[in-house]
């Protein structure tokens, strides 16, 4: 099973600042990585797939990078609606499909 | 507009059973692989099960293998999860999630989860 580790667990950011979230895989997943955003009381929403491709309707301030075992989700200028929990997920070697533990982006 | 609407959750005693349903609309259901993903209260996301577009190749997380069965009715655009021998640790919101696929060069990569339902809560308690 591929273990996904996200850091930090909590990220305190002021509106307008850049947020950088990390995701590490226990073995290479190539570019088979997705990022999701989840707001309280809501279902997750796909942001990024293929490590760097934005899903339909996702604002350009969200960008994904990395390959192999190290990945980054960057929010270039945080908006109020971006405060949420973010998860990464690998789909290289499965079953099982595995998620990271999440990073909560909170207002500083 | 793609819609996934789960139902069937509720309170059940340990050892009991529930059958979840997911009604799909807004896309050609029979052309998509589907999944169930769950989230325990205050916890992260956990993939539960996958079924191919034609109903073949079901896969399960080890935590539910032998207790849960996934199925689908492509004629009626529905996905199901039969949950037996339920445990307290199965308590979670269960999401129906469509499998996304992307192509890069000559290769196709999947599944990630490109559409989600709103979830249905399953509570296992005595």
Interface residues (C-beta under 8 A of the other chain):
Chain A: X31 X32 X34 X36 X38 X42 X43 X44 X45 X46 X49 X50 X53 X55 X87 X89 X91 X94 X95 X96 X97 X98 X99 X100 X101 X102
Chain B: X35 X37 X44 X45 X46 X47 X50 X59 X60 X61 X62 X95 X100 X102 X104 X109 X110 X111 X112 X113 X114 X115 X116 X117 X118 X119
